[in-house]
Amino acid sequence: MIKTRIPPLSLCLTLLLTSCSAWAPSGQEGPEAADVIELTFWDENPGESRTPYYEELFRRFEAAHPGIRVNYVGVPVSFNKQQYDVAIAANTMPDLAAVNAEWIADFAAKDALLPLDDYYAAWPGREEIPQPFIDYNRGLVPDEKLYQLPNTLYFDVLWYRADWFREAGVGAPESWDGFFERVRQLNRPELGQYGYSLRGGAGSITQLTSMLYAYSGQSAYFREDGTCTINDPRHLEFLKRYIGLYGQYTKNSDILNGYKEMVSAFDSGTAALISHNFGSYHDHMASLGGDRVGAALLPRAKDGSRVMVTVANGYSIFRSAKHPDAAWNLLQFLMSEESQTYWNAHVGQIPTNRRSLESGAFREPALIREALAALEDPKTVRLHMPYDLPNYAKAVKQQIEPNFQKVLTGELAPELFLDDWAALMERTYAQYHHEE
């Protein structure tokens, strides 16, 4: 396996090169090299908490498939979507990649992804993947083809400093009033410790959306008439309370936080609480240890309802892949029980493989047990996010995220922010369904 992590400028330049030697491993010359198929795999979120486990999985795969070599490329999360877009525009896509669910509709609309339906239909392992995951992915695109197989499921939780909570004599927040109260109780700026670390930069809308709908109990992103519920009065109520934390119970620099900065604030001891998904589990355990970290599901709404935004990310093969059969061999290996168990257990997320999920690795941790119980509860609502709108990711990145920063600085009123957000989604929804 060849490991590559290319910085932004270099990656852009590399993507625009057409020479196949850009990916050629050193020391592979002569006729023997021609017998080795080389696959390039992109990881959209590399780092110490993920990359080593991909490296191990690819070593296992290469040992079982000596005629295939995997070139791992880590694309930093802060600009991953942009780099994928550049590759698609330049027709320099990798063979396969980790692809976020919210990108599928956009990439499919650009005809960049290879439909996996025929491979999937002939795959014996398909019975191990619950059908709702497949149906959901097919529902993200107008042609209802399968462009991604999900290998991991996660959703946002509240991570809190259990040791600080014990010292203060308080428990994990069980209500939204309790959440805001804990942030205030654990705020000690004179000691460099703040009650909360807020995600104000890249990816901010991911956390904000989860919290808005958990707070309100609103069960649908769009009403039947196509109007968007994001400007629900209960969302405005929450948003006003939430932005009120900024600058007093958070650091001023939180306006620039991506997920890594937010996680770092928590792990370095400058924040008592953050809202983030299971994916930061490894970071917290490595930095703080299990006795100093606690996690709780986002609180229920005032009416007792639980609304969760769940995300199932996975793998796609790009249409330009020179060896799609070999790429499928790698993809099905990554989707196997053994691979999913190894991957998800180490990164702290939930597998989509049925047999993997039933193993002891995902029934022992208290948070995972609680999370699975919530997912299996028939009263829990899993919010359907508008990932089927091809322009959703672009709208979030280019308009909604910058506007949220304006709300934090006071340049934009919360009411206008939510109204503009709703109007943007409604236009996107109307355009999509008109074209459909």
N, C-alpha and C positions, 0 to 999 in steps of 0.2 A: 504494500500500500504506500502511495506517495501522498504526503501531507503538504498542503499549500495554504497559506493565509496571506492574501494579497491586500495591501493597503489601498485606499480609495482611488488615488490617481493611477497607480500601477494597474489596478484591476480594470479601470475604464480603458486604458491603453491596450491591455492584453485582450480585452473583449473585441477590440476593433481589428486585431491582427487575424489574418486568415491562415497563416502558416500553421500546419498541424504540429510542427516542431515545438510550438509553445507548450504543448502538454507532454512532450516525449520524455520518458524517464532516462536519466543518465546511465550510460553503460549498456543500453539495450541496442545492440547493433547486429547486423548480419541476418541471415535467414531465420534464426531462431526467434528473433523479436517479432517477425511477421506473423508468427503463430499465436502470439499473445494478444488478446483483445483488451484494449484499455478503455475503461469507463471513467468519465468524470462525474463526480457527485458533488453538488453544492449543499452546504449546510447554511441555512438562513439565520442561524443564531449560535455561532460558535463561542467557545469559552471553556474555562477549566471545568465547569460543571456539566459539559456535554461532549466536547471534542474527544477526550480520552476514551469515552465509551463507544463512539463511532469508530475510533481507531481500532479498538479491540474487536468490534463486530466485523470490520472489514478484514482484519487479520484472519478471523475465523472463516469468513467467506472465501478468501483467497486460498486458504488451506484446503477447503473442500472443492474449489474450482481453480486448479493451478493454471488453467488457460486464460484466466481473466484477472486483470490488475485494476484496482480501484484507485483513482486519483481524488483524494479528498481536498475540497476547497472550502475554506471558511469565509463566508461573506458577512462582515460585521452588521449587527442588527440595526445600527443607527441609519444605514442607508441600503438595507437589503433589497427592498422593493425597487428602488431606483436602479440598482445594478442588474436585477433581473430584467427590468424594462429595457435597459441599454442592450443587454444580450439579445433580447427578442428582436429589437429594432435592427441590430447588426447581424442577426442570424448566426450568433455565436453562442447559442445556448449549451448548457451541459447536457449529458445524456439523461441524467435524472437528478432530482433534487428534492429536498424538503420544501414543501409548499404550504403556506398558510391557507386556511380555508377561505379567508376573505379575498384571496387572490385568484381563486379558481375561475370565477365568472369572467374576470378581466382577461386572464391568459387564454381561456377557451375562446373568447370573442376575437382574440388576435390570432387564432388558429395556431397557437404555439404548443399545445399539449396533444399527446397521442392518446386517443381513446383506449381504455384498458378493458373494454367489455369482452372481447374475444379471449384475451388472456385470463380474465377473471372467471369466465364461464368454464374454462377448461382446468382451472386450478382446484385441486382437491381440498386445499386449505380454506376455500371460501366459506365452508360451513362453520369455521371457527370465528368468523366476523359477523356480529349481529346485523341482521338485515336493515334495521333502522339507520345505521351508519351509512350504508350503501344508498338507501333511498334518499337520505338527506343530501348526500353529495350529488346524486343525479338531479335532485331538485334545484340545484344551484345554477343550472344551465338550461337554456331553452330546448336543446336537442335531447336532454335527459340522458346523455352519455356519461360514462364513468371516467373522470379525468384524474382522480386522486384516490388513493387508498389510505384511510386514516389509521395511524398506529398509536396515537396517544390522545388522551382526553384530559382536559383540565378546566378549572374555573377559579375565579378569584376568591381568596379567603383573607381574613385579617391575621397578619403575623404580629405577635406582641412579645415584648420582653418579659418573660415569665418571672425572672428574678426581680425585676423592678416592681412588678405587680405584687409579688409576695411581700416585698419590703413595704409597699404602700398599704398592704392589707386589703387588696381588692382583687376581684376575679375577672375573668374574661368578659367583655361586653356581650350581653345577651339581647340587647335592644339597641335601636339607633340612638335613643337618648343616652343609653349607657356608653355607647361609642364616643359620643361627643364629651361626655363627662370624664371618661378615662383619658382622653387626649388632654383635657384641662388639668386633671389630677396629676398626670405624669410629666407635665411641662416644667422643666427646670433650666431655663435658658442661661441662668447665671453659672450653671455647671456645664454648659455646652450640650445639654440634653433637652430635646424638644419632644412634645407630646406626639408628633406625627411627622412623617415625611410624605409630601404630596408629589405626585407625578404631574408636572406641568409641561414637560417637553414632549419628545417623541413617544407616541403610544398612550398619551394621557386620556384619550377618549375611550380607550378600551376599559380602563379602570372606572372612569366616570360613568359610563353606560351601565356597567354591572351594578354600581352602587345606586344609581338613580332608580332602576327598576326593582332592585331589592327593597329599597326604601318605600317606593310607592305601591308595590304589589300589582302594578299595571302588567297585564298578561300578554300584550301584543304590541309590537313595534308600529304596525300599521293597522288602522281600522279597516273594515270591509270596504269603505268608500275611498280608500287610498290616502286618507289623512294620517299624518304621523302623530304618535302619542308622546314624542320627546318633550313637548312643551306642556305636558300635563301639569296642573297646578301643584301637585305633590312633588313633582320634579323641581319646580321653581323653589318650593319650600326647602327641599334638601340642598339645592345648589347654593342658596343664600347662606345656609348654616355652614356648608362645606367651605366656601371661599372665605368665610369669616375666620377660618383657622389660619389662613395664609398670612405669614409675616409676624404673627403673634405666637402661634403654637407650632409653627414650622420655620425653617430657615428661609430667608428671602431668596436664596439661590434655588429653592425648590421649583421655581418657575421654569427652570431649564432642565429639570430632572427627566431623563429617560429611565427605563427600568433599572439599568445597572447603577446609575447614580442613586436612585431611591433605595435599592437593595444595599448598596454600600453604606448609606446613611444608617440603615438599621443595623447592619453587621458591625459597623465601627463604633456603635454606641452613642450615636447622636439623635436617634429617634426611638420612641417607645412603641410606636405602631406604624405599620404600613399596610396597604391593600395591594396584594399581588397574588398571582396564581401559584400552583404547586411547583412550578418550574424553578423557583428560587430555594427550594428545600435544601438542596445540597450545599448551597452557599451559606445558608444559616447554620446548618449543622457543622460545617467545616470551620466557620468563624467563631461561633458561639457555643456550640455543643447543645445537646438535647435538653439539659436541665435549665438552660437560660432562654429557651425559645418555646413559645406556645402558638397555637393556631386555632382559629375558630371560623366557622362558616359566617358569611355575611348575615347579619340579623334579619329576622323576618320583618315584614311590613307591619304597620300598626294593627291591621285587621287579622294578623296571624298568618297570612299567606306567605309562601316562599317562592320567589322567582329567581331563577338562576340563569346566567349566561354561560353556557358550556361551549367549549371550542374543541373540535377534533381535527388536529393537524396531521399531515401525513406526507406521502411521497407521490410524485408524478414523474412520468417519462416525457421528455420533450420530443416533439414530432421530428426534429432534425437528428435524433439519435442515429448513429451509423450502425449500431448493433442493438436494435430494440429487444431481440430475444435475450441477449446477455443482460441487458438492463432489467428486463422482467425477472430474470433469475435472481438478480440482486434484490429487487423490490420484494419478491415473495419471501426471500430469506429474511429481510428486515421485518416482514409481517408475521413471521412464524412465532409460535408460542415461546420458544427459547429466547429469540432475539427481543421480543416485546417485554418479556419478563426481565431480562437483563437491563434493557434500556430504561424502562419506566421505573423499576425499583431503584436504580441509581439516581435518576433525575428527580424522583419524587412525584411522578404523575401516574395516571391511571391508564392501563392498556386497553386496547379495543379487541384484543384476541380473547375469546371467551374462556379458553382453557387457562390462559395466563392470568386472567382476572380471578379465576377460581382458586388459584394457588395461594398458599399461606402468606406469600410476600405482600399481598395486598389486603389481607384481612387482619393483620396484626397491628399496624400503626393505628392509634386512636383516631387521628384525623381522617385517615382513609376510610375507616369503618363508618365514621359519622357521615362522610361525604357520600359513600355508597348507599347508606341508609336514606339520605336525603334524595338521591337520584332515583332510588327504587320506590320512594313514597309516591303513591298515585296522586297525591294532592300537590306535589311539587310541580311548578310550571317551568318548563325550559323554554326561555325566550328565543323565538326564531329571529335571529339577526338578519339584516338585509344583505347578506353576502351574495345573493343572487343578482344584485344590481352591479353591472360591470364597472360603474364609476364610483362605487361606494368607497373603496380604499383611497382613490384619488381625492374624493371630496373631503374625506376625513383628514388626510395629510395636508392638503393645500388650503383648506378653508376652515374646517371646524377646530383643528388643533391650534392654529394661530389665533383664532377668535377666543378660545378658552384662555389663552395667555392675556389677551386684552381684558377679559373679565377679571382676571387676578390682579391686574394693574389698575383696574378701575376705569379703563378707557371704554369699556362696553358694558352696558347694563345687563344683568343676568336675564331679564325678561326678553330683551332683544336677542341675546345670544341663543336662547332656546327657540324663540320664534324663527330666527334666521335658519337655525339648524333644521327645524321641522320643515320649513318652506323648501330648503335645499333637497331634503330627502323626498318630499312630495313631488318636486319637479323630476328628480331622478326616477322615481317610481313610475310617474306618468309616462315619461319618455320610454322607459323599458317596456312597459306593458303596451304602449302604442306600437312600438316596433315589433313586439312579439306577435 
